[in-house]
Amino acid sequence: MDIFRKEHRELSIIILRFAVGSMFLWFGLDKVTDPVSWFARLPTFLALLLPGPFAVWIVVNGVLEMATGIALVTGWYVREAAAAAFIFLLAYFLPVGPDDITVRDAGLMGACLSLFIYANNRAKRQVPRRVLVIISAVYIFFLFVTGLLYLRSPV
């Protein structure tokens, strides 16, 4: 079976969209229905920085994650949704640092970047290839450093 034939690539992208999109739908829905359970997963300093109740911000984040998931699953605005998904994961990683969940999310960021690049190739106004190469190189470096930090962290 030649998985690199065009029809297989298209199927691979659909599966990738559904995999990443469903993850954002699930976790977004969880944040909307049970925001308090997310308090323990997020650094307490975030609650101090944001105005208003922290639970409201978690629900807003959940709604945005669900919209991102719906866009990916349906194939609407895939490039924008993949960029948003990448930013969500990065924004969660930065204050938390490498742990069991964020290391997994670092891999998901690669799936989001792949979806972005694929959708960018089909866009009318494309991000220049040179920019995509730089972003990809920075991501690969980030992934390597994240793995090293995770492996060196005390258990």
N, C-alpha and C positions, 0 to 999 in steps of 0.2 A: 504494500500500500504506500503510495507516494503522498505523504502528508504535506508536501510543499506545493502541490498543485493548487491552482487558484481557488477551486471550489472548496478545498479543504482549509485553505487560509481563511476564507470567509466564514466557514463553520467555526473555526477556532476563535475568531473575533467575536462571534455571537456567544459562544460558550464563555469567553472571558468577560464580555459585557454582563451576562447573566450572573456569573460568579461574583464579580465585584459589586454589581448593582444589588443583588440580593443581600449581600453582607451589609451594605449601607441601609437597605430597607429594614432588615432585622434589628440592627443596632439603633437606628433612628427611631423605630417604633418602640423599642425598649426604653429609650431615653424619654420619649413622650409619655409612655404609660407608667414608668416607674423612675422618675428623675432622682429620687433620694438614693436609690441603690448606686448611682454613679458618683455620689459624693466621695466615697472612699477611694475611687480610682483616680481622682483628680487632685492635684496639689492644692493645699488649703490657701496658699497665697493667691490663687486665681479668684477665689471667692472674695477676697479682700480687695482685689483690683477692680472688679466689675460692680457697677451700680445696680442696686435692686437685689431681690432674692436670687440666690445662686440657682435654685431649682428652675426659675424662669429661663435663665440662660441655657441650662441643660435642655429644656424643652424646645427652645428656639433652635439650638444646635441639632436636636433630634429631627425637627421638621425640615431643616435644611439638608440633613443627611438623607431623609426619606425622599425629598425632591431629587437629590443627586442619584439615588438608587433607581427611582422611577425613570429618570432620563436615560440612565445607562441600559436598563432592561428594555425600554421601549425603543431605544435607538435615536431618541431626540437629543439634539445638541450633545453628541457624544464627546466631542473635543472639550467643550466647556465643562461638562459633567466630570470627565476624567481629570481635568485640571482641578476642579473643586474637590474631588475625592483625594487627589494627591495632597492638596493644601490642608484638608481636614486631618489626614494622617500625619503630616509633618507638624501641624499645629498641636496635635496631641503629643507627638514624640518630644518636641523641644522642651516643654516644662517637666516632663516625666523622666526622660532619659531612657537608656536601654534597660528593659526588663523583659520578662517572658512575653508580654503582649506587644510591646512596641517593636521588639525584634521581628516578630511575625508581621506586624504592620509595615515594617521597612520593606519586606518582600512584596507586600500588597502594593506599596508605592510603585514598585517596578511594573506591576500589572497595570496600574493607572497610567504610568508614563508610556507604556506600550500602546494602550488604547488612545492616548492623546496623540502620539506620533502617527498611528494608523489613521485616525480621523483627520489629523492635520493634512495628510497627503491628499485627502478628498475635499478639503476646504477651498473656497474661492480665494480667500486671503490667507495664505499660509505663513506660519512662523518660519523664518529662514532656516534652512538645513544647518547652517553653521551654529545657530542658537540652540537647535535641538541636540547637536553633538556636544556642545558645552554643557547643557543641562544634563544630558545622559552621563557624561564623564563625572560631573559633580555628584550625581546620584550614585554612581558606582563607587566613588570614593567614600561617600556618606555610608553606603552599605558596608563597605570594608571596615571603616572606623567603628561603626555601630557594632558589628560582629566582634571586633577586638575588645571594645569596651564591655560588651556583655560577657565575653569569656573571662575577662579579668575581674569582673565584679564579684564580690563575696556572695556566697550562696546562703 
